[in-house]
Amino acid sequence: MDPEVTAVVEGNPFKAGDIVRLRSGGPSMTVMKIVGWDTYCTWWVQHSMHNPPASTVLPFQVLEPAKAS
C-alpha cells in the first residue's frame, strides 16, 4: 500500500478525488493526495485544456467541500 495513503491525519474529512474549495472562496479544486496535514490540490486555470493545471498544498482546515453547480 502507498505510504502516503496511510499518512492521513485523523479528522481530515477529505480523500483523493474529492472536490473542494478554500473556505474564503476561489475555484473548485480536486484533491490529489493527502500526506499528514497537507492536502495536495489541482485545478484548471480559466477552464482551458490548453493551460497547464495549477496546484498547491494546503492544510485541510482551510478547505470545505465544493458545492455542486
Rosetta blueprint (number, residue, H / E / L):
1 M L
2 D L
3 P H
4 E H
5 V H
6 T H
7 A L
8 V E
9 V L
10 E L
11 G L
12 N L
13 P L
14 F L
15 K L
16 A L
17 G L
18 D L
19 I E
20 V E
21 R E
22 L E
23 R L
24 S L
25 G L
26 G L
27 P L
28 S L
29 M E
30 T E
31 V E
32 M E
33 K E
34 I E
35 V E
36 G E
37 W L
38 D E
39 T E
40 Y E
41 C E
42 T E
43 W E
44 W L
45 V H
46 Q H
47 H H
48 S L
49 M L
50 H L
51 N L
52 P L
53 P L
54 A E
55 S E
56 T E
57 V E
58 L E
59 P E
60 F H
61 Q H
62 V H
63 L E
64 E E
65 P E
66 A L
67 K L
68 A L
69 S L
